[in-house]
Amino acid sequence: EWTLTGTTGSVAVTGSTDTTAPRVDITPPFEVAATQVHTLKAGSGPVVAPTATVSVCYMGVDGRDGHVFDSSYNRGEPAEFPLDGVVPGFQKAIAGQTVGSTVAVAMTAADGYPQGQARAGIAPGDTLVFAIRILSAS
């Protein structure tokens, strides 16, 4: 469980389990001045290296209006990628955590998509919130 008051708005992340997405409630517009990471549940696996390839379940929510713009939970399968190939805020959230952990991150636009990402409905300058379950790392 995590509640964070931003420079504007707030976010609450609750109810994460191994198989279901956590609930992310945004009071919009939510914005942070610096990227914040919170461990919702610590795992007992090895520490994730900054260059690891990870398998994760995640959900991304736009702080501007609270819409879910991406969710591996909704697709029904985890996502796998190298940490050095994702937006900086995602890497900051996962690197240094332990496998099996569930983390939440509220990232500045600079650590997410500073120019926005139109196809996901992300406008330039949007703060993004991700809830991430780390399944494995290699």
Secondary structure, DSSP 8 states (H G I E B T S, - for coil): -EEEE-SEEEEEEE---SSS--EEEEEEEEE-SS-EEEEEE--SS-B--TT-EEEEEEEEEETTT--EEEEHHHHTS-EEEEGGGS-HHHHHHHTTSBTT-EEEEEE-GGGS-TT-BGGGTB-TT--EEEEEEEEEE-
